[in-house]
Every structure is written in structure tokens, then in C-alpha cells.
Amino acid sequence: MRVQYDPKADAASLLDPGSKIWSGRRREVLRLMGAPAGLQPTGAIRAAWADRKIGAISSVSVSALHDGEVIAFRLEWEDPSDDASIGDNDTFPDAAALAFPVHEQAPMILMGAPGMPVNAWYWRADEADQGRHVTAEGLGTSRLLDESLVKARGQWQGGRRAVVLSRSMQIGDVPGAAQFVPGKPSRFGVAIWEGSHGERAGIKAFSKDWRELTIDALPGKGGN
């Protein structure tokens, strides 16, 4: 997938999922699968979901832009209900996340492994425009890095959900955080939680394997 460079982009327009800056941009549709019940971190969760479908959302459309300093990803998918609060035991907020390997061999399906961290950017419908910056070294090991570095905004309209997650490409020495350089390739993955289906934590739809990410170089500069 390509992250297009747009010198006219600004942080406010990039963060708005309804902004004209996203109109007509290249989109890549990713097929999603349910996280295997057998990989859930506790026996209680594995038993509760043994005979239930995991992964209500089957695909997500992804677009990406950067302005040389900020990188932003727009996710869009069919979502029959606007779930923005926690209800009874089977209703939770819709959510979405991007994942990036910090270690070259970090497995996507396991959200990393000991010594092989993954960086995730997370949005949840009941947290307004707040994003979470997370690191993990395996299922059930997620740890919050920061609540201000990742910007996130979502909207729901006519049975479709659109979410933008953005962050500065470079954030200094933050252990467990992915860094991005224009012209240098990376990889990414996506996860979606459908709240009306009771999905939360490890119960989700996700893209299973890392996808290649080509980040446009700045004009007059090649990748390093």
C-alpha cells in the first residue's frame, strides 16, 4: 500500500475523515478474519467464544497520506450500528487499530512476541477524538505508551464507519514506538472491533499478516 505525499495537507484536514483531502485518494481493501478463539489469553474467553463467530467486519478500506511530518491513515468499513458506549455484557464500543512491527520478526497474528514489540494506534468510539499509543510483545501484553501522540477521529453515517488515526512520523526515542521516514518502506496491519457483536480486547477482526507500506519520498529526495 502507498502512503501518498501531499504538501498541501495539514494536521486538521488529515485528521478529519470527512475532509475533501481524502476524496479520490487511492484505497486498498483489506480482507479481515476473526482472531482464532484458541489464541485468546484466558480459558474463560476461549470457552465463551468456542462456538461463536469472531470477526463481524469482513473488510476495511484503507487510504494513507503524509505531509513530511505527520502520517495519517483513513479506515472505512460497513458498520450497521453506531456503537459508542458500553451496554450490557454483550455490547461494547466500536473500535479500530493500526499495528506496526517495531522488531523485524514481530508476528502480526500474535501482536508481537517477547523481545519483538509491535506498536499499535488505537481508537474507540466512546473516547471522542482521543487516540491511544500502545506497545505489545504478545497477546494480552498491551501496555499504554501515551495518550497524546496519536490523534484519532471517527464518524458514523448511513451504515458506514470512517476513522482517521495520525501521528508524527518521528517521535524521538520512545521504546516500542514505530518510526517512519519518507521514502523508506514499512509494514502495517489493521484490526476492527464491532461493539454490537460483543467484540473487545482479543475478540476482533484483523488483517492477519503484515502488509507492505510504501511511503512516498519528499520531492528531490530518495529513500535511505
C-alpha positions, -999 to 999 in steps of 0.1 A, spaced: 0 0 0 12 35 -8 13 65 16 9 95 -7 28 127 -1 7 159 -1 25 191 7 -9 210 10 -21 187 38 -23 200 73 -29 182 106 -65 194 109 -76 182 74 -57 150 77 -75 141 109 -110 148 96 -124 116 80 -149 137 60 -123 162 47 -120 168 9 -83 160 12 -93 123 13 -116 124 -17 -104 104 -46 -73 90 -29 -60 56 -36 -77 29 -14 -67 -6 -6 -93 -30 6 -80 -55 31 -98 -87 39 -102 -94 76 -105 -126 95 -116 -133 131 -89 -137 157 -88 -175 165 -106 -184 197 -77 -208 205 -53 -179 207 -73 -159 233 -53 -153 265 -76 -170 290 -96 -202 292 -128 -184 301 -126 -163 269 -117 -193 248 -147 -213 262 -171 -184 258 -163 -179 221 -156 -215 211 -188 -218 191 -194 -181 183 -183 -162 152 -153 -139 159 -148 -110 134 -181 -94 124 -164 -70 99 -151 -88 68 -131 -60 51 -118 -25 55 -108 2 30 -75 20 38 -60 52 25 -29 70 37 -13 104 34 17 123 48 29 158 46 66 151 55 59 154 92 26 138 100 14 104 87 -24 96 87 -44 65 78 -82 66 70 -101 34 76 -137 29 63 -160 -1 66 -196 -12 66 -210 -9 101 -247 -14 106 -249 3 140 -232 32 157 -219 17 190 -204 44 211 -209 32 247 -207 2 269 -241 -15 274 -248 -49 289 -223 -77 289 -226 -82 251 -224 -46 239 -192 -26 236 -179 5 217 -168 1 181 -130 4 178 -102 3 153 -64 0 154 -33 1 132 -4 -21 141 33 -17 130 62 -40 137 89 -24 157 110 -56 155 116 -71 120 103 -105 130 74 -95 152 44 -116 143 12 -98 135 -12 -126 144 3 -127 180 7 -89 184 44 -94 187 64 -117 209 88 -114 239 116 -91 227 98 -84 194 74 -55 201 45 -42 180 33 -6 181 -5 -1 179 -25 31 174 -60 26 188 -93 45 185 -125 37 204 -159 52 198 -166 62 234 -134 82 237 -142 111 214 -111 122 195 -86 106 218 -62 80 205 -41 55 224 -4 48 216 2 12 226 30 -14 226 27 -52 229 50 -82 229 24 -109 225 -13 -114 231 -26 -100 264 6 -78 269 -6 -45 256 8 -15 275 -1 21 271 28 43 259 10 77 256 -25 93 252 -15 124 233 9 113 205 -18 95 184 -46 116 172 -79 99 162 -113 108 150 -142 88 138 -176 93 123 -206 71 115 -231 78 88 -256 58 68 -243 24 79 -206 32 73 -178 40 98 -148 61 89 -118 66 113 -86 85 109 -55 78 130 -25 100 127 9 107 144 41 125 138 63 103 116 93 107 140 88 110 178 123 106 192 135 78 214 103 61 225 109 24 232 82 3 215 72 30 190 74 27 152 92 55 134 86 65 97 109 80 71 96 94 38 110 71 10 116 42 34 92 12 33 74 -1 64 46 -26 71 13 -24 88 -18 -43 99 -54 -34 108 -79 -46 135 -116 -37 138 -139 -44 168 -177 -45 162 -192 -34 195 -227 -48 188 -212 -82 183 -196 -82 217 -161 -77 204 -134 -62 226 -98 -70 236 -86 -100 216 -120 -107 201 -117 -88 168 -114 -89 131 -79 -83 118 -57 -85 87 -37 -115 99 -4 -108 81 17 -76 77 10 -56 46 38 -37 28 37 1 32 54 23 6 59 58 19 64 85 -7 97 103 -6 99 140 -4 104 158 -37 141 157 -47 149 131 -21 151 94 -24 146 67 2 175 57 25 
